[in-house]
């Protein structure tokens, strides 16, 4: 079955990724593109300053961009993908859900709301059942589902694989690509020959979102995972691909080989955009991997790469990497959309 979908904020960097990933999608047909009032009324090819390394798909070039409000969305659209700035999304997404639309959103607002599913399909697909709680509490016919922050998505699948060893706390230091800040987010004079040891709000997102993703849902209420998470987030001059150094403290004392095996065997999801293997682990013969330039496009940009697994007095340390605008943003929302479709929410 093909579902008609819309993209909110379609002219921005993540919006363009949505268009790229949804071109020729087996379940979804792009039927609606929205952007700011300045872009509304223009064909997409004129409204968007296309910045990806593939051409604008022919299927969207001549679609007329609409204003981002419920009155502009066609009634036959089944699902909306949102890449709106969080301030804008906080105002518009609830209106869309109240109007009956299901929204799979990459925007950061409401991720930690108690009745909003924050979902990675391979990790916590059962959290989608929070939609029933959300609809009861808010009186919506639609629904709001979030994917986590790009740096959180990189780390959490590896922590989920380690939970069988008794995950007690995790510390992470990130080396994040400039595309995570948006095209105009970091100037060349700031980042060339430099590293910036602060990304506003990023550390708090990693520390809270991770515990929600790894938490449990009993059908009525979601409980956060008991593990403590501490993050230090840094911007470096790579274009795409977030590399992270993780130190995990565990109740058990698994060998590096057991940790690597747990990550490699952690199941992927049976969804069109899922990688065949969720986590690829580089062995001890490749301690210099993963690397952003070489490994960000593994699994068409949807796979997590890990390596450098070593024992520590409290557990293990390792590196992990993912493509931040594919797996960490648009691709994550697309996966959530596929899960919504497969589970009958749209």
Secondary structure as GFF3:
##gff-version 3
##sequence-region A 1 346
A	DSSP	beta_strand	3	8	.	.	.	ID=ss1
A	DSSP	alpha_helix	13	22	.	.	.	ID=ss2
A	DSSP	beta_strand	28	35	.	.	.	ID=ss3
A	DSSP	alpha_helix	44	47	.	.	.	ID=ss4
A	DSSP	alpha_helix	58	61	.	.	.	ID=ss5
A	DSSP	beta_strand	66	67	.	.	.	ID=ss6
A	DSSP	three_ten_helix	70	72	.	.	.	ID=ss7
A	DSSP	beta_strand	79	82	.	.	.	ID=ss8
A	DSSP	alpha_helix	86	98	.	.	.	ID=ss9
A	DSSP	beta_strand	102	105	.	.	.	ID=ss10
A	DSSP	beta_strand	117	118	.	.	.	ID=ss11
A	DSSP	alpha_helix	121	124	.	.	.	ID=ss12
A	DSSP	three_ten_helix	125	129	.	.	.	ID=ss13
A	DSSP	alpha_helix	130	138	.	.	.	ID=ss14
A	DSSP	beta_strand	143	146	.	.	.	ID=ss15
A	DSSP	alpha_helix	150	162	.	.	.	ID=ss16
A	DSSP	three_ten_helix	163	165	.	.	.	ID=ss17
A	DSSP	beta_strand	167	176	.	.	.	ID=ss18
A	DSSP	three_ten_helix	178	181	.	.	.	ID=ss19
A	DSSP	alpha_helix	188	191	.	.	.	ID=ss20
A	DSSP	beta_strand	195	196	.	.	.	ID=ss21
A	DSSP	alpha_helix	202	213	.	.	.	ID=ss22
A	DSSP	beta_strand	216	217	.	.	.	ID=ss23
A	DSSP	beta_strand	222	223	.	.	.	ID=ss24
A	DSSP	beta_strand	228	236	.	.	.	ID=ss25
A	DSSP	beta_strand	242	250	.	.	.	ID=ss26
A	DSSP	alpha_helix	256	265	.	.	.	ID=ss27
A	DSSP	beta_strand	279	281	.	.	.	ID=ss28
A	DSSP	three_ten_helix	284	286	.	.	.	ID=ss29
A	DSSP	alpha_helix	292	295	.	.	.	ID=ss30
A	DSSP	three_ten_helix	298	301	.	.	.	ID=ss31
A	DSSP	beta_strand	304	312	.	.	.	ID=ss32
A	DSSP	beta_strand	315	322	.	.	.	ID=ss33
A	DSSP	pi_helix	326	330	.	.	.	ID=ss34
A	DSSP	alpha_helix	331	342	.	.	.	ID=ss35
###
